[in-house]
Amino acid sequence: QVQLQESGPGLVKPSETLSLTCIVSGGSISSSNYYWGWVRQPPGKGLQWIGSIHYNGDTYSSPSLKSRVTISVDTSKNQFSLLLRSVTAADTAVYYCARLNFWNGNAYDYWGQGTLVIVSS
Amino acid sequence: QSVLTQPPSASGTPGQRVTISCSGSGSNIGSNNIHWYQQLPGAAPKLLIYSNSLRPSGVPDRVSGSKSGTSASLALSGLQSEDEADYYCAAWDDSLNAYVFGTGTKVTVL
């Protein structure tokens, strides 16, 4: 059973960089069948896609966040990471990592439990 | 602002059938698979329907999905109290080159 676990600081100061890591267990991140993605949810609001990465480094990002987002993968540690630069209070959200599966038509089939990141001084 | 539009709420009594719509365009629903996610209060989203109408293992057959043109719908038959949750449609958008989620629908069991 694949499991994903987000980790990172729960509090980030405005203008600084948010950094999160997603550790994948129960399966290899180095499979051509999957992309690995980030989704966030501001308090009381809907889901927002941030971006995704393939183990070969191919990445896609939301147009609205593209200029501030970097997603990277570390196959040796079976994990992938998110950097979001120049954060503001609007970036306060629960951040989820998830696996996108080619075999089910590109749906996110496994999700982490989510981690709340608050942007505040 | 999401490119996939859902009604903000839907409700029904136990045993009833509830349908949730998802309206998009030719660049998303019209040309790609639509997926549905269920989010129980305080929990991570869970894949409910993939590739328009297919159910992952463990999802009961009273849950069904369909797609027609640039719209899709999710149906919950035999509504149960555990169906109270938020539901989101999602698809890849070829114009935005991005994965887009719907605005979300809160289902209440009366």
HADDOCK unambig.tbl for C-alpha pairs under 7 A between the chains (distance, minus, plus):
assign (segid A and resid 46 and name CA) (segid B and resid 103 and name CA) 6.23 0.50 0.50
assign (segid A and resid 46 and name CA) (segid B and resid 104 and name CA) 6.27 0.50 0.50
assign (segid A and resid 47 and name CA) (segid B and resid 101 and name CA) 6.40 0.50 0.50
assign (segid A and resid 48 and name CA) (segid B and resid 101 and name CA) 6.63 0.50 0.50
assign (segid A and resid 49 and name CA) (segid B and resid 99 and name CA) 6.30 0.50 0.50
assign (segid A and resid 49 and name CA) (segid B and resid 100 and name CA) 6.49 0.50 0.50
assign (segid A and resid 61 and name CA) (segid B and resid 98 and name CA) 6.71 0.50 0.50
assign (segid A and resid 62 and name CA) (segid B and resid 98 and name CA) 5.74 0.50 0.50
assign (segid A and resid 104 and name CA) (segid B and resid 50 and name CA) 6.24 0.50 0.50
assign (segid A and resid 104 and name CA) (segid B and resid 51 and name CA) 6.35 0.50 0.50
assign (segid A and resid 105 and name CA) (segid B and resid 33 and name CA) 6.34 0.50 0.50
assign (segid A and resid 105 and name CA) (segid B and resid 50 and name CA) 6.84 0.50 0.50
assign (segid A and resid 105 and name CA) (segid B and resid 51 and name CA) 5.32 0.50 0.50
assign (segid A and resid 107 and name CA) (segid B and resid 35 and name CA) 6.35 0.50 0.50
assign (segid A and resid 107 and name CA) (segid B and resid 50 and name CA) 6.19 0.50 0.50
assign (segid A and resid 108 and name CA) (segid B and resid 47 and name CA) 6.77 0.50 0.50
assign (segid A and resid 109 and name CA) (segid B and resid 47 and name CA) 5.64 0.50 0.50
assign (segid A and resid 111 and name CA) (segid B and resid 44 and name CA) 6.81 0.50 0.50
assign (segid A and resid 113 and name CA) (segid B and resid 44 and name CA) 5.47 0.50 0.50
assign (segid A and resid 114 and name CA) (segid B and resid 44 and name CA) 6.53 0.50 0.50
